[in-house]
Amino acid sequence: MKTFKKILSIAVVVCMMISTTGLFQNVDAASVYGNSNSNINNGGVAAYKSGYNYVRSSKPTNVLMTSYNIYKIKGTSSTKKIIANNAYLMPSINVVGNYVYYLGTYNSGESVGIYRVKTDGTGKTRLIGNVESPFIVKDSGIYYIKSTYDYDKLCYYSISSKKTTKTLYTTTTRTIDALSISGNYAYLLATGYENQLIYKIDTNTKARTTLKKLVTYTFDDEDYDDDYDDSDIDFDEDFDEDFDWDDFEDYDDEEYSIDQMIYYQGYIYYIVSDYDGTEVYKMTADGKNETKITSLTTTSMNLYNGKIYYVNANNSICRMDLNGKNRTTLRKATDTSTKLTLANVGICTGNSRIYYMSLEMGITSEGAYSAAINVYRIKLDGTSRSKI
């Protein structure tokens, strides 16, 4: 996922970890989901089930800062029980039945895979190795993204048979940068060299429908090099969509990108950015009735309880209606002499609380540089902040 990979790259560049959030048990008809699409697309650092929150810690458990605890917290209390100590930076926490599923580290914190552990902290098992991208548990299966240098795949893992039983989509020219699951459909954001596509995939038949196509990079005809060498192009099934030159007529020396895509209650919400800022759009799940919600700068959003919770240009946590109206600042980013909040990335909601990640750095009492990535909990009105 693009947001996921972007945050990880920031962490590498500044040599620090970031924390994100996740919390919500989503029920769609007769199916049970381990977390909401919004929370998973924001890193999934928390989930909620039956009166308990399952939350990733702020403090890492290894020197590489790649592993963290998962706490089990009853309601809004401060009492915490450790049920796992190898959660990844963005662990995609899912809770279904008596199990917590999460991205966990192994090989001394250098490798990542999908784990599960009982809600009492026993029976920890690695289910799938070499997976770093977010995943969603639905009923008795796991939808996950397998990424390598050669391909990206959307796969389905059967929990009962303990093996991957289906590959729903494979691409060698794109990256899968966002995933939402609802009913019998998977919604993907697939990024190629010159455009991005939002796909709708039938999880039973594997039939794929393009809902949205955005040209991400364009140039003037004068800039086009007639000696362009296409010898390295992989002519796979996406070629015609990747190199549709007619799409360039509407753009001129611009660069666009879809930075976040989330399915919510029959609509797909997504953030489009360019050099001038961002815009938030929505369209129906069949790709129709595209509507711009706001041009207000939005770096991360979470849809919960009929509202959009988002991070603005000042890194403050805000809220607005699904139509972009009634915008409210809930929590301003802190800025003090000892600690500077650089970014709030990946807010998540559920159980009448917001969990969010704060990338922070400052100066210690000895004058040394310090960095931290903390997970905080606040009420839906932005008050009562506590650190996890």
C-alpha positions in Angstrom: 0.0 0.0 0.0 1.3 3.4 -0.9 0.5 5.1 2.4 2.0 2.2 4.3 5.2 2.2 2.1 5.5 6.0 2.2 5.4 6.0 6.0 8.0 3.3 6.2 10.3 5.2 3.9 10.0 8.3 6.1 10.9 6.2 9.1 14.0 4.9 7.3 15.1 8.3 6.2 14.9 9.9 9.6 16.0 6.8 11.4 12.9 6.6 13.6 9.7 4.7 13.8 6.2 6.0 13.4 3.1 4.9 15.0 -0.3 4.6 13.5 -3.7 3.6 14.7 -6.5 1.2 14.3 -9.7 0.4 16.1 -13.1 -1.0 15.1 -14.9 -4.2 14.8 -16.8 -4.0 11.5 -19.9 -6.2 10.8 -21.1 -6.3 7.2 -24.3 -8.4 6.9 -23.6 -11.9 8.1 -19.8 -11.5 7.8 -17.4 -10.5 10.5 -14.3 -8.4 9.8 -11.2 -8.2 12.0 -11.0 -4.4 11.6 -12.4 -1.6 9.5 -11.1 -0.7 6.1 -10.2 2.7 7.3 -8.2 1.5 10.2 -6.3 -1.1 8.2 -5.5 1.5 5.6 -4.0 3.6 8.3 -1.7 0.9 9.7 -4.1 -0.9 12.0 -2.3 -0.2 15.4 -5.5 -1.0 17.3 -8.7 -3.1 17.1 -11.7 -3.5 19.4 -13.8 -6.5 20.3 -16.1 -7.4 23.2 -15.1 -4.6 25.5 -11.4 -4.8 24.9 -8.9 -2.7 22.9 -5.9 -4.4 21.3 -3.3 -1.7 20.8 0.3 -1.5 19.6 2.7 0.1 22.2 4.6 3.3 21.7 7.9 1.9 23.1 9.7 -0.7 20.9 10.8 -4.0 22.2 14.1 -4.3 20.3 17.1 -2.2 19.5 16.2 -2.1 15.8 12.9 -0.4 16.7 11.0 -2.9 14.5 9.1 -4.7 17.2 6.5 -3.6 19.6 4.1 -5.0 22.2 0.4 -5.5 21.6 -1.5 -4.5 24.7 -5.0 -5.8 25.7 -6.8 -2.9 27.4 -10.2 -3.2 29.0 -12.5 -0.3 27.8 -10.8 3.0 28.5 -8.8 1.9 31.5 -5.1 2.3 31.9 -4.5 -1.4 32.8 -2.6 -3.2 30.1 -1.7 -6.8 29.5 0.9 -7.8 27.0 -0.3 -10.5 24.6 2.5 -10.3 22.0 5.9 -8.6 21.9 6.8 -8.8 18.2 4.2 -6.6 16.6 5.4 -4.7 13.5 5.5 -0.9 13.2 2.2 -1.0 11.4 0.8 -4.3 12.6 -2.7 -4.4 10.9 -4.3 -5.7 14.0 -7.4 -7.8 13.4 -9.5 -9.5 16.0 -11.9 -12.4 15.0 -13.2 -14.9 17.5 -10.7 -15.7 20.1 -7.7 -14.7 18.1 -5.7 -11.5 17.4 -4.1 -11.4 13.9 -1.2 -9.1 13.3 2.0 -8.4 11.3 4.8 -9.6 13.5 8.6 -9.7 13.2 11.0 -12.7 13.3 14.6 -13.4 12.5 15.7 -11.0 15.2 13.3 -8.3 14.0 14.5 -8.3 10.4 11.6 -10.3 8.7 7.9 -9.7 8.9 5.0 -12.1 8.5 1.3 -12.6 9.5 0.9 -14.0 13.1 -2.0 -14.9 15.3 -2.3 -15.3 19.0 -5.2 -16.0 21.4 -6.7 -13.0 23.1 -5.3 -14.3 26.4 -1.7 -14.1 24.9 -1.2 -17.9 24.4 -0.7 -19.9 21.2 1.3 -17.5 19.2 1.8 -18.9 15.6 3.3 -17.5 12.4 0.8 -18.2 9.6 2.4 -16.6 6.6 6.0 -15.5 6.2 7.5 -12.6 4.2 4.5 -10.3 4.2 4.8 -6.6 5.2 1.7 -5.1 3.7 -1.6 -4.6 5.6 -4.2 -7.4 5.5 -7.8 -7.9 6.4 -9.4 -10.9 8.1 -12.9 -11.7 7.0 -14.7 -14.6 8.6 -12.4 -17.6 8.2 -9.9 -16.2 5.7 -7.2 -13.6 5.3 -6.9 -11.2 2.3 -3.3 -10.1 2.0 -0.9 -8.5 -0.4 2.2 -10.4 -1.4 4.9 -8.0 -2.7 8.2 -8.9 -4.3 10.6 -7.1 -6.7 8.9 -9.0 -9.6 5.2 -8.8 -8.8 2.4 -7.8 -6.4 -0.4 -10.2 -5.7 -3.7 -10.1 -3.9 -4.0 -13.5 -2.1 -6.5 -15.3 0.0 -5.4 -17.5 2.9 -7.8 -20.1 4.4 -7.4 -20.2 8.1 -9.0 -23.6 8.4 -6.7 -25.3 5.8 -3.7 -23.2 6.9 -2.6 -22.3 3.4 -3.1 -19.8 0.6 -5.9 -21.1 -1.6 -6.4 -18.3 -4.1 -4.6 -15.6 -6.0 -7.2 -13.0 -6.9 -5.0 -10.6 -8.9 -1.4 -10.5 -10.1 0.5 -7.5 -11.6 4.1 -7.2 -12.7 3.9 -3.5 -13.7 2.1 -2.1 -10.8 2.1 -1.9 -7.0 -1.0 -2.6 -4.9 -1.1 0.5 -2.6 -4.5 0.1 -0.9 -7.0 -2.7 -0.1 -10.6 -2.6 1.1 -12.9 -5.6 1.5 -16.7 -5.6 1.6 -19.0 -8.5 1.0 -17.8 -10.5 -2.0 -15.6 -7.7 -3.4 -12.1 -6.4 -3.0 -11.3 -2.8 -3.8 -7.7 -2.1 -4.9 -5.6 0.9 -5.7 -3.0 -0.2 -8.3 -0.2 2.2 -9.2 1.7 2.0 -12.5 4.3 4.2 -14.1 1.9 6.8 -15.6 -1.5 6.1 -14.0 -3.3 4.7 -11.1 -6.4 2.4 -11.2 -9.0 1.7 -8.6 -10.2 -1.9 -9.2 -13.2 -3.8 -8.0 -12.5 -7.6 -7.9 -15.1 -10.3 -7.4 -13.5 -12.6 -4.7 -15.4 -15.6 -6.1 -15.0 -15.3 -9.8 -11.8 -13.0 -9.9 -13.6 -10.8 -12.4 -12.0 -7.3 -12.4 -13.6 -4.0 -13.1 -11.9 -0.6 -13.5 -13.8 2.0 -11.4 -11.4 4.9 -11.7 -8.3 5.8 -13.8 -6.1 8.7 -12.9 -3.1 9.8 -15.1 -0.4 10.4 -12.6 2.4 12.0 -14.7 2.1 13.9 -18.0 4.3 16.0 -20.2 4.1 18.3 -23.3 4.5 16.8 -26.8 7.6 19.0 -27.1 9.2 17.2 -24.2 8.5 13.8 -25.6 11.6 12.0 -26.7 11.2 10.3 -30.1 14.0 7.9 -29.2 12.0 6.6 -26.3 13.1 3.0 -25.7 10.3 0.6 -24.8 12.5 -2.5 -24.7 12.2 -2.9 -21.0 8.4 -2.7 -20.9 6.7 -5.8 -19.6 3.8 -6.3 -22.0 1.5 -7.9 -19.5 -2.3 -7.6 -19.2 -2.0 -4.0 -17.9 0.0 -2.6 -20.9 -2.8 -0.9 -22.7 -4.0 0.8 -19.6 -0.4 1.8 -18.6 0.3 3.5 -21.9 -2.9 5.1 -23.1 -1.5 8.2 -24.7 -5.0 9.6 -25.3 -5.3 10.3 -21.6 -2.5 12.9 -21.8 -4.8 15.4 -23.7 -6.4 16.7 -20.5 -3.1 17.3 -18.6 0.0 19.4 -19.1 3.2 18.9 -17.2 1.5 17.8 -14.0 1.9 15.1 -11.5 -1.1 13.6 -9.7 -1.5 10.7 -7.3 -4.2 9.0 -5.3 -2.7 8.9 -1.8 -5.4 7.0 0.0 -8.4 4.9 -1.0 -11.0 3.5 1.4 -14.4 1.7 0.9 -17.1 2.8 3.3 -20.8 2.1 3.4 -21.3 1.8 -0.4 -18.9 4.5 -1.4 -15.2 4.7 -2.3 -13.4 7.7 -0.7 -10.0 8.8 -2.0 -7.5 11.6 -1.7 -6.0 13.1 -4.9 -2.9 15.2 -4.6 -0.7 17.3 -6.9 1.8 20.1 -6.5 -0.9 22.5 -5.4 -2.5 20.5 -2.7 -5.1 17.7 -2.2 -8.7 17.1 -2.9 -11.0 14.5 -1.4 -13.5 12.6 -3.6 -16.1 9.9 -3.3 -17.8 7.7 -5.8 -20.3 4.9 -5.6 -18.9 1.3 -5.4 -19.7 0.8 -9.1 -17.4 3.8 -10.0 -20.2 6.3 -10.8 -21.3 9.6 -9.4 -17.9 11.0 -8.6 -18.1 14.0 -6.3 -15.5 16.3 -4.8 -15.9 16.6 -1.1 -13.3 19.2 -0.3 -10.1 20.9 -1.5 -8.9 21.2 2.1 -5.4 19.7 2.5 -5.9 16.2 3.9 -3.0 13.8 4.5 -4.8 11.0 6.2 -8.5 10.1 6.7 -10.7 7.7 8.6 -14.4 7.2 8.0 -16.3 6.3 11.2 -19.8 6.8 12.5 -20.9 8.9 9.6 -18.0 11.3 9.8 -14.5 11.8 8.2 -11.7 12.2 10.7 -8.6 13.6 9.0 -5.2 15.2 9.4 -4.9 18.7 7.9 -1.9 20.7 6.6 -0.9 21.7 10.1 -0.9 18.0 11.2 -3.9 18.6 13.5 -6.6 16.0 13.9 -9.9 17.3 12.5 -13.4 16.1 11.7 -16.0 16.9 8.9 -19.2 15.5 7.6 -19.2 13.0 4.7 -20.1 15.9 2.4 -17.1 18.1 3.6 -19.2 20.4 5.8 -19.0 21.3 9.5 -15.2 21.1 9.7 -13.9 21.0 13.3 -10.3 20.9 14.7 -10.2 18.3 17.5 -6.6 18.2 18.4 -3.9 20.6 17.4 -0.4 19.3 16.8 1.9 20.1 19.7 4.9 22.4 19.4 7.0 23.0 22.4 10.7 23.8 23.2 11.4 20.2 24.0 9.3 18.2 21.6 8.0 18.9 18.1 5.3 16.8 16.5 6.3 16.4 12.9 3.3 14.5 11.7 0.1 12.7 12.9 -0.2 9.9 10.5 -3.0 7.4 10.2 -5.8 8.3 12.6 -8.2 5.4 13.5 -11.4 5.3 15.3 -13.8 3.0 17.2 -15.3 2.3 20.6 -15.9 6.1 20.8 -12.1 6.8 20.8 -9.5 7.9 18.4 -6.1 6.3 18.3 -3.4 8.1 16.4 0.3 7.9 15.7 2.5 10.9 16.3 6.0 11.1 14.8 8.0 13.3 17.2 11.5 14.5 17.8 13.1 16.9 20.3 16.0 17.6 22.6 16.8 15.6 25.7 17.8 17.3 29.0 21.4 16.6 28.1 21.0 18.4 24.8 21.0 15.3 22.6 18.7 14.7 19.7 15.8 12.3 20.4 13.1 10.7 18.3 10.0 8.8 19.1 6.9 7.4 17.5 4.1 7.3 20.0 0.5 6.0 20.0 -2.0 8.2 21.7 -5.7 7.8 22.6 -8.2 10.7 22.8 -12.0 11.0 22.9 -13.9 11.8 19.7 -13.9 15.5 20.7 -10.1 15.5 21.0 -9.9 15.7 24.8 -8.4 13.3 27.4 -5.2 12.4 25.6 -3.2 9.5 27.0 -0.1 7.7 25.7 -0.2 4.0 25.0 
